Every structure is written in structure tokens, then in C-alpha cells.
Amino acid sequence: LHIHPQRIIRETYIWSQLKNEHVLEFLGYHFACRDGRTEALLVCPWLENGESVEYVKQRNLGTLDRLQLLLESAEGLLYLHSHVPPICHGDVKGANILIKDDGHAALSDFGLAQISEEEFGGIASKSVQRGSIRWSSPERVSQDQPAAPPSDVWSWSWLIWEFMTGTLPFSHVNNSGCVVYHIISSKLPRCDEEAAIALVPSLAQLMHQCWQQEPKSRPSMTSCIRMLKQIVSDQCPVDFLR
């Protein structure tokens, strides 16, 4: 990573403070100067299982196992949002959810964009990562707002789409500008028309709540976890969560 030294130092410090089973562990860092530029190497465990969506596809996981990974990713986000001050991931998507050797999910690649203190009193990503527009909330793509808990909630809900359908958000749209138009115009997919999601109707309802245009109208990660646990319980009366 070729980044301004002060920025990477701050991001390294933030990551090093995070200790949670659903946040990728920080092992260390190394700085080196090459051709007049600062090169930063952030060290984390090597996870053989790789990123979550490919793991789900390759293992052909059942619905309950997919829901469990969604729940674990939500718990990782709740940990960040509950931090003092709050930390927002800012780039939630399937490729940034890794699967540990024990088969559980862990958030990765957070805080790699510019971070700044914002009105909600925490630490946030101020720019949308290139290649992540499909997961971005309306306020981030149209108003260039910094990441906040509600924007993480919007992005997290697309994990449901990825895990259940195996496709990217707006996979039928190739142009980034058209993707932005769909997002800000509320031209979102009908979840109940997707076979894999239609099998669990409450999932579609949860996604639509997370897709509210007004950030304050979206549920918190605490509420998302509560609803998702109820969905899992309904799918498996034998108490899958125990």
C-alpha cells in the first residue's frame, strides 16, 4: 500500500485495538521506503478458506449455514459500531468477509480508505472504495457522505443477496453510472422474486428495511441481528443458535 505515513499509522493503530472473533486479527506491520515512497505492509493471518461468497458457492452451503455466516458478519459490524468512539467499516461486501479456519466469518479490509472524525462522533471512511459502488448507500454515492452505521447496514444487507443468490448487486448492470442511478432512484431488485430469498420471506423484509433511502429509517445492527436470529430460529426450531 502506497499511502501517506500519518494515515496508515492511524489506521494501523485503529485495527490493532480491535479484538473480536468476527474481526480479522491484526498481527503487525512493517514500513519501508522505496523510490521515495512509503510502503506499508499490514500483517494478518492467512486464511485458507478465502472470501465468503466463493466459500459459500464451493461448499454449496445450506440455508442455515449461510444465515449463520450472515449473523457472524453482523456481529462483527455491531462490535465496530459499539466501539468508543464508533468505527464504521465503510466497505462491507462479500469479498471483505473472510472465512477463518474454523469456518466462522471475520470482517477484513476496514479503515483502508481515508478516515476522519464525523458528526456521529466516531471514525469513518470518507470515500467510496473503487469497485464497491454496488454495495454503497444512496447518501454515499449521491452526496459523498462519509460512512456511518446506517450506510454499513445498507451494504451489509447486500451480503444477504450475495450469500443467497451467488450474484453481485445489480449484476445485470455493467455501467457504474447506471448502478448509481438505480441506487438513488430506488430501482432495487424484488427480493421476493429471487427463488433462494423467497424461500425465506422474512429475509426479503429485512433487506427492504435496510434499503430505506433515509438513513435514520434503517434498522441498527442490533435490530438486524435480532431479526436474523428470529429468522434462523424459525428455520430451525431445534435451536440452531445454541
FENVENKA-V274022 format. One record per pair of residues at least 12 apart in sequence whose C-alpha atoms are under 10 Angstrom apart, sorted by the first residue. I is the first residue (numbers start at 1). GAP is how many residues later the second one is. Records with the same first field share a line. If there is no record, write none. Layout:
I->GAP  GAP
This chain:
1->30  37  38  39  40  41  111
2->31  32  35  36  37  38  39
3->34  35  36  37  109  110  111
4->33  34  35  36
5->26  32  33  34  35
7->104  105  106  107  108  109
8->23  30  31  32  33  34  103  104  105  106  107
9->20  22  31
10->101  105
11->99  100  101  102  103  104  112
12->14  16  17  28  29  30  99  100
13->13
14->12  73  96  97  109
15->12  13  27  93  94  95  96  97
16->12  13
17->66
18->61  62  65
19->60  61
20->55  56  59  60  86  87
21->51  54  55  58  79  83  84  85  86
22->47  50  51  52  53  54  55  56  57  75  76  77  78  82  83  84  85  86
23->49  50  52  53  54  56  57  74  75  82  83  84  85  86  87
24->20  21  23  52  72  73  74  75  76  81  82  83  84  85  86
25->18  19  20  81  82  83
26->16  17  18  19  82
27->15  16  17  18
28->13  14  15  16
29->12  13  14  15
30->12  13
44->64
45->55
46->54  55
47->51  52  53  54  55
48->50  51  52  53
49->49  50  51  52  53  54  55
50->45  46  47  48  49  50  51
51->42  43  44  45  46  47  48  49  54  55  56  57
52->14  17  18  41  42  43  44  45  46  47  48  51  52  53  54  107  110  111
53->13  40  41  42  43  44  45  46  106  109  110  111  112  113  114  115
54->40  41  44  45  108  109  112
55->43  44  48  108
56->13  43  106  107  108  110
57->106  107  108  109
61->102  103
62->102
63->100  101  133  134  136  137  169  172
64->167  168  169  171  172  176
65->38  39  167  175
66->94  97  98
67->93  96  97  136  161  162  164  165  168
68->36  37  160  161  164  172  173
69->28  29  30  34  35  36  37  90  91  94
70->24  27  35  86  87  89  90  93  155  158
71->34  89  153  154  155  156  157  158  161
72->25  32  33  34  35  153
73->19  21  24  25  31  32  33  34  83  86  152
74->31  32  33  78  79  82  83  85  147  148  150  151  154
75->30  31  32  146  147  149  150
76->13  21  29  30  31  32  145
77->12  15  29  30  72  75  76  79  144  145
78->71  74  75  142  143  144  146  147
79->142  143
80->27  30  43  69
81->41  42  67  68  71  139  140  141
82->67  139  140
83->39  40
84->37  38  39
85->32  35  36  37  38
86->31  34  35  36  37  38  62  63
87->23  24  28  30  34  35  36  37  38  60  61  62
88->22  23  27  34  35  36  37  58  59  60  61  62  63  64
89->18  19  20  21  22  23  24  34  35  36  58  59  60  62  63  66
90->19  20  21  22  23  25  33  34  35  36  37  38  39  42  45  46  50  56  57  58  59  61  62  63  65
91->17  18  19  20  21  22  34  36  37  38  39  40  41  42  44  45  56  60  61  64  65
92->15  16  17  18  40  43  44  59  60  61  62  63  64  65  66  67
93->14  15  39  41  42  43  59  62  63  64  65  66  67  69  75  76
94->13  41  61  62  64  65  66  67  68  69  74
95->12  13  14  37  64  67
96->12  13  14
97->12  62
110->14  15
111->12  13  14  15
112->13  15  17
113->12  13  14  15  16
114->12  13  14  15  32
115->12  31  32
116->30  31
117->29
118->27  28  29  30
119->27  29
120->28  29
121->27
122->26  27
123->23  24  25
124->22  23  24  25
125->20  21  22  23
126->14  18  19  20  21  22
127->13  14  17  18  19  20
128->12  13  16  17  18  19
131->45
132->23  44
133->22  36  43  44  46  47  50
134->21  24  34  35  36  37  39  42  45  46  48  49
135->16  17  19  20  21  22  23  24  33  34  35  44  48
136->15  16  17  18  19  20  22  43  44  47
137->13  14  15  16  17  18  43  46  47  73  74  75  76  77  78
138->13  16  42  43  44  45  46  47  48  73  74  75  76  77
139->12  44  45  74  75  76
140->40  44
141->38  39  40  42  43
142->38  39  41  42
148->67
149->66  67  69  70  71  72
150->60  61  62  64  65  66  67  68  69  70  71
151->59  60  64  65  67
152->58  68  69
153->54  56  57  58  62  65  66  67  68  71
154->53  54  55  56  57  58  59  61  64  65
155->55  56
156->51  54  65  68
157->46  47  49  50  51  52  53  54  67
158->49  52  53
159->48
160->37  43  44  46  47
161->28  30  33  35  36  42  43  46
163->33  34
164->30  31  32  33  34  35  36  39
165->29  30  31  32
166->30
169->19  20
170->12  13  17  18  19
183->28  30
184->29
185->28
186->25  26  27
188->20  23
189->19
190->14  18
191->12  13  14  16  17
192->12  13
200->31  32  34  35
201->30
202->25  26  28  29  32
203->24  25  28  29
205->22
206->12  13  17  18  21  22  25
207->17
209->15
210->14
229->12
